Amino acid sequence: MDIPLRIPDRDYLAKIGEIVFLVSELEGLLKGDMYRFHDQLPAELDISGREGRKVTTMTTHQLGAYFVEHAPKCKDLGVERYFCQAGEVLKKIAKKRNSVLHSVPAIDGGDPSGRLRLGRVKLTPTKSEIHVLSDEWLDEFKSEIRTLRASVVSARPVKPTSDASAN
């Protein structure tokens, strides 16, 4: 049996790819800063050590929760605030990020042209629902990620303060 392969238009695929990249870039920025600020971080966040390397196997939500949990142990208040804020951002975007990465091909019933899109299926014992990831939904999520990333970058210390009370 031959099953034809259908692929959405390039613009739609580009939006999905940009979302994947934006989330990965943000996670990469934070993991890089775990090296940058290693001398200000507790063992759980020092990626150069065994304990801190746990972050390399975490999901976006797990990483955010881990930052929120361990950032208060930082030696520098500015670094603590940065990783706490970054953790909250990761937790906030994780569910939508999962919708993008764990969806299945679907036809948008609200689209008169019947374009192929992604749909997030939710099954419960009593009903099933599908949420189609429309072009508009993807555009809004891309914008949300960019805005949240900007808030993280604006909280990013240039260097640790020598006096934790200075921040």
N, CA, C and O atoms as a DFTB+ gen file, in Angstrom:
668 C
 N C O
     1  1       0.843      -1.175       0.000
     2  2       0.000       0.000       0.000
     3  2       0.890       1.240       0.000
     4  3       1.805       1.360       0.816
     5  1       0.620       2.140      -0.902
     6  2       1.376       3.377      -1.003
     7  2       0.582       4.499      -0.339
     8  3      -0.573       4.743      -0.685
     9  1       1.214       5.179       0.621
    10  2       0.573       6.299       1.304
    11  2       1.293       7.569       0.854
    12  3       2.477       7.739       1.147
    13  1       0.607       8.451       0.155
    14  2       1.263       9.662      -0.328
    15  2       1.695      10.559       0.833
    16  3       1.016      10.661       1.854
    17  1       2.827      11.193       0.645
    18  2       3.365      12.113       1.643
    19  2       2.908      13.519       1.314
    20  3       3.118      14.010       0.205
    21  1       2.277      14.167       2.294
    22  2       1.873      15.564       2.139
    23  2       2.659      16.391       3.138
    24  3       2.822      16.012       4.298
    25  1       3.136      17.512       2.668
    26  2       3.934      18.409       3.507
    27  2       3.342      19.810       3.401
    28  3       3.003      20.248       2.302
    29  1       3.211      20.525       4.526
    30  2       2.680      21.895       4.472
    31  2       3.581      22.823       3.650
    32  3       4.715      22.477       3.318
    33  1       3.063      23.983       3.337
    34  2       3.829      24.959       2.557
    35  2       5.074      25.409       3.312
    36  3       5.161      25.302       4.536
    37  1       6.028      25.913       2.549
    38  2       7.335      26.308       3.108
    39  2       7.232      27.400       4.168
    40  3       7.978      27.384       5.147
    41  1       6.319      28.342       3.983
    42  2       6.180      29.416       4.969
    43  2       5.762      28.859       6.328
    44  3       6.272      29.287       7.363
    45  1       4.850      27.922       6.320
    46  2       4.396      27.295       7.556
    47  2       5.537      26.525       8.208
    48  3       5.757      26.628       9.415
    49  1       6.255      25.761       7.408
    50  2       7.389      25.004       7.938
    51  2       8.472      25.935       8.488
    52  3       9.113      25.622       9.491
    53  1       8.671      27.074       7.831
    54  2       9.662      28.043       8.311
    55  2       9.278      28.590       9.689
    56  3      10.142      28.810      10.537
    57  1       7.986      28.806       9.906
    58  2       7.525      29.294      11.209
    59  2       7.798      28.257      12.298
    60  3       8.240      28.597      13.395
    61  1       7.533      27.005      11.985
    62  2       7.809      25.928      12.947
    63  2       9.304      25.873      13.246
    64  3       9.712      25.776      14.403
    65  1      10.102      25.934      12.205
    66  2      11.551      25.900      12.382
    67  2      12.062      27.071      13.196
    68  3      12.963      26.905      14.019
    69  1      11.504      28.249      12.980
    70  2      11.934      29.416      13.738
    71  2      11.597      29.264      15.216
    72  3      12.394      29.633      16.078
    73  1      10.427      28.727      15.508
    74  2      10.052      28.501      16.905
    75  2      11.019      27.515      17.564
    76  3      11.500      27.756      18.671
    77  1      11.295      26.421      16.888
    78  2      12.238      25.436      17.431
    79  2      13.587      26.096      17.688
    80  3      14.203      25.883      18.732
    81  1      14.039      26.895      16.730
    82  2      15.333      27.557      16.889
    83  2      15.312      28.563      18.036
    84  3      16.249      28.605      18.833
    85  1      14.263      29.370      18.132
    86  2      14.198      30.390      19.185
    87  2      14.251      29.774      20.581
    88  3      14.948      30.281      21.460
    89  1      13.525      28.692      20.781
    90  2      13.551      28.040      22.094
    91  2      14.934      27.442      22.352
    92  3      15.475      27.579      23.449
    93  1      15.500      26.787      21.358
    94  2      16.833      26.185      21.513
    95  2      17.895      27.255      21.755
    96  3      18.812      27.057      22.551
    97  1      17.768      28.376      21.072
    98  2      18.732      29.468      21.250
    99  2      18.674      30.010      22.664
   100  3      19.710      30.277      23.273
   101  1      17.462      30.175      23.194
   102  2      17.316      30.675      24.558
   103  2      17.910      29.688      25.557
   104  3      18.643      30.086      26.463
   105  1      17.600      28.415      25.398
   106  2      18.186      27.406      26.280
   107  2      19.714      27.423      26.164
   108  3      20.416      27.310      27.169
   109  1      20.223      27.562      24.947
   110  2      21.676      27.597      24.743
   111  2      22.326      28.807      25.388
   112  3      23.412      28.703      25.958
   113  1      21.662      29.962      25.300
   114  2      22.173      31.171      25.948
   115  2      22.310      30.940      27.451
   116  3      23.320      31.300      28.055
   117  1      21.292      30.341      28.040
   118  2      21.294      30.121      29.489
   119  2      22.334      29.083      29.900
   120  3      23.021      29.249      30.908
   121  1      22.445      28.030      29.128
   122  2      23.463      27.017      29.441
   123  2      24.860      27.602      29.287
   124  3      25.757      27.279      30.066
   125  1      25.051      28.460      28.291
   126  2      26.344      29.145      28.144
   127  2      26.636      30.040      29.335
   128  3      27.775      30.134      29.793
   129  1      25.596      30.694      29.830
   130  2      25.787      31.549      30.996
   131  2      26.041      30.747      32.265
   132  3      26.553      31.285      33.247
   133  1      25.692      29.483      32.253
   134  2      26.052      28.631      33.392
   135  2      27.578      28.477      33.446
   136  3      28.146      28.351      34.531
   137  1      28.236      28.485      32.297
   138  2      29.705      28.490      32.274
   139  2      30.222      29.871      32.661
   140  3      31.145      30.004      33.464
   141  1      29.611      30.883      32.079
   142  2      30.059      32.264      32.275
   143  2      30.026      32.668      33.750
   144  3      30.942      33.333      34.234
   145  1      28.985      32.271      34.453
   146  2      28.822      32.665      35.850
   147  2      29.113      31.522      36.818
   148  3      28.666      31.559      37.964
   149  1      29.852      30.511      36.378
   150  2      30.040      29.293      37.184
   151  2      30.533      29.571      38.596
   152  3      30.160      28.864      39.532
   153  1      31.368      30.594      38.760
   154  2      31.898      30.858      40.103
   155  2      30.869      31.521      41.026
   156  3      31.119      31.674      42.221
   157  1      29.723      31.910      40.480
   158  2      28.661      32.510      41.275
   159  2      27.502      31.548      41.525
   160  3      26.544      31.881      42.222
   161  1      27.601      30.359      40.951
   162  2      26.478      29.423      40.970
   163  2      26.669      28.304      41.980
   164  3      27.798      27.931      42.299
   165  1      25.561      27.769      42.483
   166  2      25.651      26.577      43.330
   167  2      26.023      25.379      42.459
   168  3      25.929      25.449      41.234
   169  1      26.434      24.311      43.069
   170  2      26.846      23.111      42.326
   171  2      25.773      22.636      41.355
   172  3      26.088      22.132      40.277
   173  1      24.508      22.795      41.732
   174  2      23.414      22.331      40.864
   175  2      23.351      23.082      39.537
   176  3      22.817      22.566      38.556
   177  1      23.899      24.307      39.504
   178  2      23.872      25.112      38.281
   179  2      25.242      25.281      37.645
   180  3      25.354      25.919      36.598
   181  1      26.268      24.736      38.240
   182  2      27.616      24.827      37.661
   183  2      27.763      23.723      36.616
   184  3      28.055      22.575      36.949
   185  1      27.562      24.078      35.370
   186  2      27.549      23.092      34.284
   187  2      28.921      22.473      34.042
   188  3      29.033      21.448      33.369
   189  1      29.955      23.087      34.586
   190  2      31.281      22.488      34.441
   191  2      31.470      21.317      35.410
   192  3      32.443      20.571      35.296
   193  1      30.549      21.154      36.358
   194  2      30.610      20.050      37.308
   195  2      29.548      19.008      37.027
   196  3      28.608      19.240      36.267
   197  1      29.712      17.876      37.642
   198  2      28.801      16.739      37.420
   199  2      27.345      17.081      37.732
   200  3      26.449      16.755      36.953
   201  1      27.112      17.725      38.852
   202  2      25.749      18.058      39.274
   203  2      25.073      18.988      38.264
   204  3      23.914      18.779      37.903
   205  1      25.786      19.997      37.816
   206  2      25.216      20.968      36.886
   207  2      24.962      20.424      35.494
   208  3      24.119      20.952      34.769
   209  1      25.673      19.385      35.112
   210  2      25.486      18.812      33.769
   211  2      24.143      18.101      33.620
   212  3      23.767      17.720      32.512
   213  1      23.426      17.921      34.711
   214  2      22.085      17.329      34.623
   215  2      21.196      18.113      33.662
   216  3      20.284      17.554      33.054
   217  1      21.466      19.405      33.528
   218  2      20.602      20.243      32.697
   219  2      20.609      19.813      31.227
   220  3      19.679      20.132      30.487
   221  1      21.631      19.106      30.807
   222  2      21.726      18.714      29.398
   223  2      20.698      17.655      29.009
   224  3      20.503      17.399      27.821
   225  1      20.047      17.045      29.974
   226  2      19.042      16.016      29.673
   227  2      17.619      16.475      29.996
   228  3      16.681      15.682      29.909
   229  1      17.452      17.736      30.365
   230  2      16.148      18.218      30.825
   231  2      15.307      18.781      29.689
   232  3      15.821      19.309      28.704
   233  1      13.999      18.651      29.861
   234  2      13.062      19.308      28.956
   235  2      13.058      20.804      29.260
   236  3      13.636      21.243      30.254
   237  1      12.415      21.571      28.413
   238  2      12.330      23.016      28.619
   239  2      11.692      23.339      29.967
   240  3      12.211      24.174      30.708
   241  1      10.584      22.698      30.294
   242  2       9.918      22.968      31.571
   243  2      10.784      22.528      32.750
   244  3      10.892      23.246      33.745
   245  1      11.393      21.360      32.642
   246  2      12.265      20.881      33.724
   247  2      13.429      21.845      33.952
   248  3      13.786      22.135      35.094
   249  1      14.012      22.335      32.873
   250  2      15.125      23.276      32.989
   251  2      14.664      24.556      33.679
   252  3      15.357      25.078      34.552
   253  1      13.497      25.060      33.290
   254  2      12.976      26.261      33.932
   255  2      12.741      26.057      35.418
   256  3      13.122      26.896      36.234
   257  1      12.118      24.952      35.768
   258  2      11.851      24.658      37.179
   259  2      13.161      24.494      37.955
   260  3      13.258      24.918      39.106
   261  1      14.149      23.890      37.337
   262  2      15.452      23.673      37.972
   263  2      16.137      25.013      38.251
   264  3      16.705      25.212      39.325
   265  1      16.081      25.930      37.278
   266  2      16.653      27.269      37.499
   267  2      15.948      27.971      38.649
   268  3      16.600      28.542      39.523
   269  1      14.625      27.933      38.653
   270  2      13.852      28.598      39.706
   271  2      14.186      27.997      41.074
   272  3      14.300      28.721      42.063
   273  1      14.340      26.687      41.124
   274  2      14.641      26.016      42.394
   275  2      16.031      26.360      42.923
   276  3      16.201      26.585      44.121
   277  1      17.029      26.402      42.032
   278  2      18.414      26.518      42.505
   279  2      19.013      27.919      42.396
   280  3      20.040      28.184      43.020
   281  1      18.408      28.822      41.628
   282  2      18.951      30.177      41.498
   283  2      19.059      30.914      42.835
   284  3      20.010      31.673      43.021
   285  1      18.122      30.724      43.776
   286  2      18.266      31.429      45.051
   287  2      19.548      31.080      45.825
   288  3      19.893      31.762      46.790
   289  1      20.239      30.041      45.412
   290  2      21.482      29.652      46.070
   291  2      22.701      30.365      45.461
   292  3      23.825      30.158      45.918
   293  1      22.487      31.196      44.442
   294  2      23.597      31.899      43.798
   295  2      24.270      32.848      44.781
   296  3      23.637      33.341      45.715
   297  1      25.543      33.096      44.564
   298  2      26.305      33.993      45.424
   299  2      26.061      35.455      45.080
   300  3      26.344      36.338      45.889
   301  1      25.539      35.718      43.887
   302  2      25.332      37.076      43.406
   303  2      23.842      37.305      43.148
   304  3      23.196      36.502      42.475
   305  1      23.303      38.390      43.679
   306  2      21.880      38.675      43.562
   307  2      21.463      38.903      42.107
   308  3      20.389      38.457      41.703
   309  1      22.282      39.578      41.324
   310  2      21.962      39.814      39.917
   311  2      21.893      38.516      39.128
   312  3      20.996      38.332      38.305
   313  1      22.829      37.626      39.375
   314  2      22.849      36.321      38.711
   315  2      21.649      35.497      39.169
   316  3      21.027      34.802      38.365
   317  1      21.327      35.571      40.444
   318  2      20.144      34.867      40.968
   319  2      18.877      35.335      40.262
   320  3      18.081      34.520      39.797
   321  1      18.697      36.642      40.184
   322  2      17.492      37.190      39.543
   323  2      17.411      36.780      38.077
   324  3      16.337      36.450      37.574
   325  1      18.543      36.804      37.403
   326  2      18.601      36.431      35.988
   327  2      18.140      34.994      35.775
   328  3      17.281      34.737      34.931
   329  1      18.701      34.060      36.530
   330  2      18.337      32.657      36.352
   331  2      16.911      32.369      36.843
   332  3      16.241      31.494      36.294
   333  1      16.447      33.079      37.851
   334  2      15.041      32.919      38.281
   335  2      14.101      33.389      37.175
   336  3      13.145      32.694      36.832
   337  1      14.374      34.566      36.620
   338  2      13.517      35.088      35.556
   339  2      13.576      34.175      34.340
   340  3      12.547      33.875      33.735
   341  1      14.767      33.736      33.982
   342  2      14.913      32.840      32.833
   343  2      14.146      31.542      33.064
   344  3      13.516      31.018      32.146
   345  1      14.198      31.033      34.274
   346  2      13.471      29.817      34.592
   347  2      11.970      29.992      34.431
   348  3      11.290      29.114      33.900
   349  1      11.461      31.112      34.884
   350  2      10.022      31.375      34.742
   351  2       9.634      31.476      33.264
   352  3       8.572      31.002      32.862
   353  1      10.492      32.088      32.471
   354  2      10.224      32.196      31.030
   355  2      10.195      30.810      30.388
   356  3       9.293      30.508      29.607
   357  1      11.168      29.974      30.709
   358  2      11.184      28.625      30.135
   359  2       9.935      27.847      30.518
   360  3       9.349      27.154      29.687
   361  1       9.531      27.962      31.766
   362  2       8.307      27.269      32.200
   363  2       7.095      27.787      31.425
   364  3       6.203      27.018      31.067
   365  1       7.071      29.081      31.173
   366  2       5.932      29.688      30.489
   367  2       5.823      29.227      29.033
   368  3       4.714      29.007      28.545
   369  1       6.940      29.077      28.338
   370  2       6.888      28.714      26.920
   371  2       6.868      27.206      26.682
   372  3       6.619      26.759      25.562
   373  1       7.124      26.433      27.710
   374  2       7.274      24.977      27.541
   375  2       6.031      24.303      26.972
   376  3       6.150      23.459      26.083
   377  1       4.860      24.646      27.451
   378  2       3.639      23.968      26.998
   379  2       3.390      24.213      25.513
   380  3       3.068      23.284      24.772
   381  1       3.538      25.449      25.085
   382  2       3.337      25.756      23.667
   383  2       4.445      25.141      22.816
   384  3       4.194      24.670      21.707
   385  1       5.649      25.147      23.329
   386  2       6.758      24.508      22.618
   387  2       6.446      23.029      22.411
   388  3       6.691      22.479      21.337
   389  1       5.906      22.395      23.441
   390  2       5.527      20.984      23.326
   391  2       4.409      20.792      22.304
   392  3       4.384      19.791      21.587
   393  1       3.490      21.747      22.236
   394  2       2.430      21.661      21.234
   395  2       3.022      21.631      19.830
   396  3       2.548      20.893      18.967
   397  1       4.047      22.425      19.606
   398  2       4.688      22.453      18.290
   399  2       5.405      21.134      18.014
   400  3       5.262      20.565      16.931
   401  1       6.157      20.656      18.965
   402  2       7.002      19.481      18.725
   403  2       6.272      18.149      18.830
   404  3       6.758      17.145      18.309
   405  1       5.130      18.116      19.484
   406  2       4.430      16.848      19.696
   407  2       3.054      16.814      19.030
   408  3       2.160      16.090      19.469
   409  1       2.898      17.590      17.988
   410  2       1.653      17.606      17.225
   411  2       1.722      16.613      16.080
   412  3       2.771      16.041      15.783
   413  1       0.580      16.427      15.451
   414  2       0.506      15.532      14.293
   415  2      -0.126      16.298      13.132
   416  3      -0.846      17.271      13.355
   417  1       0.134      15.874      11.904
   418  2      -0.485      16.545      10.759
   419  2      -2.009      16.541      10.883
   420  3      -2.608      15.553      11.309
   421  1      -2.622      17.664      10.504
   422  2      -4.070      17.819      10.602
   423  2      -4.537      18.829       9.566
   424  3      -3.761      19.652       9.081
   425  1      -5.792      18.749       9.247
   426  2      -6.410      19.731       8.365
   427  2      -7.172      20.719       9.230
   428  3      -7.954      20.327      10.095
   429  1      -6.941      21.991       8.993
   430  2      -7.621      23.037       9.741
   431  2      -9.040      23.174       9.207
   432  3      -9.248      23.686       8.107
   433  1     -10.016      22.716       9.990
   434  2     -11.411      22.783       9.574
   435  2     -11.922      24.196       9.382
   436  3     -12.913      24.402       8.680
   437  1     -11.267      25.173       9.991
   438  2     -11.677      26.561       9.835
   439  2     -11.049      27.239       8.637
   440  3     -11.357      28.395       8.344
   441  1     -10.181      26.543       7.948
   442  2      -9.486      27.088       6.782
   443  2     -10.196      26.588       5.523
   444  3     -10.159      25.393       5.232
   445  1     -10.847      27.494       4.766
   446  2     -11.595      27.054       3.584
   447  2     -10.736      26.328       2.544
   448  3     -11.254      25.521       1.772
   449  1      -9.440      26.605       2.519
   450  2      -8.589      25.930       1.536
   451  2      -8.114      24.560       2.019
   452  3      -7.470      23.827       1.268
   453  1      -8.428      24.211       3.266
   454  2      -8.087      22.891       3.788
   455  2      -6.604      22.594       3.813
   456  3      -6.179      21.477       3.519
   457  1      -5.818      23.598       4.164
   458  2      -4.366      23.408       4.192
   459  2      -3.948      22.450       5.302
   460  3      -4.580      22.373       6.356
   461  1      -2.881      21.736       5.039
   462  2      -2.312      20.827       6.023
   463  2      -1.548      21.641       7.061
   464  3      -0.722      22.487       6.718
   465  1      -1.827      21.382       8.304
   466  2      -1.177      22.065       9.412
   467  2      -0.846      21.025      10.478
   468  3      -0.988      19.826      10.242
   469  1      -0.413      21.476      11.631
   470  2      -0.202      20.592      12.769
   471  2      -1.379      20.719      13.713
   472  3      -1.972      21.788      13.852
   473  1      -1.704      19.623      14.354
   474  2      -2.779      19.634      15.332
   475  2      -2.323      18.940      16.598
   476  3      -1.687      17.887      16.554
   477  1      -2.652      19.532      17.707
   478  2      -2.335      18.947      19.007
   479  2      -3.584      18.224      19.489
   480  3      -4.618      18.846      19.731
   481  1      -3.484      16.942      19.623
   482  2      -4.626      16.119      20.008
   483  2      -4.614      15.912      21.521
   484  3      -3.589      15.570      22.111
   485  1      -5.778      16.128      22.131
   486  2      -5.947      15.871      23.562
   487  2      -7.038      14.828      23.708
   488  3      -8.162      15.024      23.246
   489  1      -6.710      13.740      24.339
   490  2      -7.674      12.667      24.552
   491  2      -7.975      12.552      26.035
   492  3      -7.068      12.532      26.867
   493  1      -9.243      12.479      26.352
   494  2      -9.673      12.230      27.725
   495  2     -10.609      11.030      27.675
   496  3     -11.020      10.619      26.589
   497  1     -10.948      10.468      28.807
   498  2     -11.861       9.314      28.791
   499  2     -13.221       9.616      28.157
   500  3     -13.888       8.705      27.667
   501  1     -13.639      10.893      28.162
   502  2     -14.973      11.216      27.665
   503  2     -15.002      11.943      26.322
   504  3     -16.048      11.988      25.675
   505  1     -13.885      12.509      25.895
   506  2     -13.891      13.250      24.625
   507  2     -12.475      13.391      24.072
   508  3     -11.486      13.132      24.758
   509  1     -12.414      13.805      22.824
   510  2     -11.128      14.124      22.212
   511  2     -11.231      15.506      21.586
   512  3     -12.275      15.884      21.054
   513  1     -10.153      16.246      21.655
   514  2     -10.104      17.595      21.105
   515  2      -8.850      17.726      20.262
   516  3      -7.830      17.095      20.535
   517  1      -8.943      18.551      19.241
   518  2      -7.756      18.861      18.459
   519  2      -7.642      20.375      18.370
   520  3      -8.611      21.076      18.078
   521  1      -6.454      20.850      18.625
   522  2      -6.163      22.278      18.522
   523  2      -5.206      22.431      17.348
   524  3      -4.068      21.965      17.404
   525  1      -5.666      23.080      16.291
   526  2      -4.832      23.256      15.105
   527  2      -3.888      24.428      15.329
   528  3      -4.298      25.494      15.788
   529  1      -2.630      24.217      15.001
   530  2      -1.616      25.263      15.123
   531  2      -1.641      26.071      13.825
   532  3      -0.905      25.787      12.880
   533  1      -2.493      27.067      13.807
   534  2      -2.665      27.907      12.620
   535  2      -1.449      28.802      12.416
   536  3      -0.597      28.930      13.294
   537  1      -1.389      29.408      11.255
   538  2      -0.312      30.370      10.981
   539  2      -0.339      31.493      12.015
   540  3       0.709      31.940      12.482
   541  1      -1.533      31.941      12.366
   542  2      -1.672      33.025      13.343
   543  2      -1.176      32.588      14.721
   544  3      -0.501      33.350      15.413
   545  1      -1.509      31.371      15.113
   546  2      -1.065      30.848      16.403
   547  2       0.464      30.797      16.445
   548  3       1.076      31.196      17.436
   549  1       1.073      30.304      15.364
   550  2       2.535      30.239      15.305
   551  2       3.147      31.637      15.343
   552  3       4.141      31.855      16.035
   553  1       2.566      32.585      14.610
   554  2       3.081      33.957      14.617
   555  2       3.015      34.564      16.015
   556  3       3.961      35.215      16.460
   557  1       1.895      34.349      16.706
   558  2       1.744      34.877      18.067
   559  2       2.755      34.246      19.016
   560  3       3.314      34.928      19.875
   561  1       2.989      32.947      18.862
   562  2       3.949      32.280      19.733
   563  2       5.368      32.763      19.454
   564  3       6.140      32.981      20.388
   565  1       5.716      32.931      18.191
   566  2       7.045      33.474      17.851
   567  2       7.231      34.846      18.498
   568  3       8.281      35.126      19.077
   569  1       6.226      35.686      18.401
   570  2       6.296      37.016      18.995
   571  2       6.439      36.938      20.516
   572  3       7.211      37.685      21.117
   573  1       5.688      36.028      21.125
   574  2       5.769      35.841      22.584
   575  2       7.179      35.401      22.995
   576  3       7.733      35.919      23.964
   577  1       7.750      34.455      22.265
   578  2       9.099      33.997      22.599
   579  2      10.093      35.147      22.492
   580  3      10.927      35.334      23.378
   581  1      10.008      35.908      21.423
   582  2      10.933      37.035      21.230
   583  2      10.804      38.068      22.351
   584  3      11.808      38.593      22.833
   585  1       9.580      38.356      22.760
   586  2       9.360      39.314      23.839
   587  2       9.919      38.787      25.155
   588  3      10.589      39.513      25.889
   589  1       9.642      37.521      25.448
   590  2      10.146      36.929      26.687
   591  2      11.663      36.821      26.677
   592  3      12.308      37.035      27.703
   593  1      12.241      36.489      25.517
   594  2      13.703      36.423      25.400
   595  2      14.301      37.802      25.692
   596  3      15.308      37.910      26.391
   597  1      13.681      38.848      25.155
   598  2      14.177      40.207      25.396
   599  2      14.158      40.539      26.887
   600  3      15.059      41.218      27.380
   601  1      13.145      40.068      27.605
   602  2      13.087      40.327      29.045
   603  2      14.204      39.585      29.777
   604  3      14.759      40.098      30.749
   605  1      14.531      38.389      29.314
   606  2      15.632      37.636      29.919
   607  2      16.955      38.333      29.635
   608  3      17.775      38.506      30.537
   609  1      17.164      38.731      28.393
   610  2      18.424      39.381      28.019
   611  2      18.591      40.700      28.769
   612  3      19.704      41.050      29.160
   613  1      17.504      41.431      28.973
   614  2      17.624      42.696      29.707
   615  2      17.958      42.469      31.178
   616  3      18.504      43.358      31.831
   617  1      17.636      41.293      31.705
   618  2      17.974      40.970      33.101
   619  2      19.365      40.357      33.227
   620  3      19.854      40.143      34.337
   621  1      20.002      40.074      32.091
   622  2      21.293      39.380      32.082
   623  2      22.400      40.299      32.592
   624  3      22.645      41.357      32.011
   625  1      23.063      39.907      33.662
   626  2      24.153      40.741      34.174
   627  2      25.320      40.787      33.191
   628  3      25.652      39.788      32.554
   629  1      25.928      41.949      33.080
   630  2      27.133      42.061      32.264
   631  2      28.234      41.245      32.931
   632  3      28.979      40.513      32.280
   633  1      28.308      41.395      34.232
   634  2      29.226      40.610      35.058
   635  2      28.631      40.568      36.452
   636  3      27.808      41.415      36.799
   637  1      29.027      39.612      37.241
   638  2      28.500      39.578      38.608
   639  2      28.875      40.838      39.371
   640  3      29.957      41.394      39.181
   641  1      27.989      41.272      40.218
   642  2      28.325      42.401      41.088
   643  2      29.204      41.869      42.196
   644  3      29.069      40.715      42.603
   645  1      30.087      42.689      42.678
   646  2      30.954      42.223      43.775
   647  2      30.221      42.269      45.100
   648  3      30.606      41.598      46.058
   649  1      29.159      43.067      45.152
   650  2      28.374      43.193      46.373
   651  2      26.945      42.736      46.052
   652  3      26.249      43.405      45.288
   653  1      26.506      41.634      46.608
   654  2      25.189      41.085      46.318
   655  2      24.072      42.072      46.648
   656  3      22.979      41.962      46.093
   657  1      24.314      43.003      47.510
   658  2      23.267      43.958      47.868
   659  2      23.170      45.087      46.858
   660  3      22.255      45.905      46.952
   661  1      24.085      45.163      45.893
   662  2      24.080      46.249      44.915
   663  2      22.920      46.121      43.944
   664  3      22.520      47.116      43.340
   665  1      22.378      44.950      43.776
   666  2      21.236      44.775      42.855
   667  2      20.000      44.812      43.657
   668  3      18.905      44.686      43.110
